[in-house]
Amino acid sequence: MLTGADKNFIVQSVENGYRVVDLAKMFNVTPRRIQQIIKESSEEGQDRKKSTEITSDVAHEIEELWSAYKIGSRTIYYLLKSKGRNVSYYQVYNFMKEKKMVKQKQSRANKSMYDAQNRPLSNILMDYHQTRLDYPYAIVCVDQATKKVLSITESRKITKDVMESTINNLSFFHDKTDIKIDKLILRSGILTILYGATDLKYSIRKKGIENVESDKNGGKVHLALSKFWQSYDKFRWTFDNSSDFVYWYNNRPVMKSDNRVTTPNQIMEQYLVNQQS
C-alpha cells in the first residue's frame, strides 16, 4: 500500500520528467495506478488552491503587519480575527510561506548532506550481501552521502581478488580527477579479515585511498545500506546483469530534503563539476 509520502514522491517525479512506467516498476504497481495518483493530486491541488485564496485586502494587511513588526503567522492570524476578518490560519500561513515571510527550518537531512564531514566521497561504504543461499554474493562500494553505487561485483565466493576488483572501479576518482576519497569503511567480518591478512592495503593505497576503517559497531555499514539491499533483492533479478541494475538504481528518482526530485547520479555529477570548476 502506498503511503502519502510515496504519492508525493510519485507526483514530484512525474513533474520532473520521470516516466510513469519506471515509477510503476519501482513501487511494484501498475502504470494505471500511477496515473490515478497523478489525477488525484491534480484534483486535490485545485481544491487546495480554492481553500487558500485570500482577498487582496487581507493580503495587503498581512504584508503591512509583517513589514512593520516582522511577527509570525499565528500572531497575524489572531490580529486579523480580532478585526473580524474571515480568514483561516491555514490561509495566512500559506500566503506568508509563499511570500517568504515564514522562516523555514533547515532539516537535519539537508544539513548533513552539505556538512563538510559528510560531503560526497568523504565516506565510502563497502558491504556484501547474498539474496539467497543459492545466489552469488554481491560486494559493493557506495558513497554514503549521495547513496550512489560506485562499484559492484557478484561472485560465489568473497576473496581478495573479488575485493580488489570491486575497489579497482573506484580508481576513476584518482585517475581522472584531482578528488580523493577520504575514507573507506569496511563491514566487519570477511572484508576486514581479508584486508588485514593480505596485501590489499597496498592496492587500496595505490587508488588514492589512505584511510581505511572497519565497522567497529558490527552492523552499522549493513544497516546504512539496508534500503539498497532491499532494492537489490527485489529488482536485481529483473535485469540481465548487475551493471544494468546499478545504472537503474543510480538514476532512479529520489526526494531530497528540500522537496526536490533528483538522482544519486545527478548529485554526484554536480559535486564533481563544482569541485573542478
Buried (B, 14 or more C-beta within 10 A) or exposed (E): EBEEEBBBBBBBBBEEEBEBEBBBBBBEBEBEBBEEBBEEBEEEEEEEEEEBEBEEEBBEBBBEBBEEEEEBBEEBBEBBBEEEBEBBBEBBBBBBEEEEBBEEEEEEEEEEBEEEEEBBBBBBBBBBBBBEEEBBBBBBBBBBBBBBBBBBBBBEEBBBBBBBBBBBEBBEBBEEEEBBBBBBBBBBBBBBEBBEEBEBEEBBEEBBBEEBEBBEEEEBBBEBBEEBBEBBBEBBEEBEEBEEBBBBBBBBBBBBBEEEBBBBBBBBBEBBEEEEE
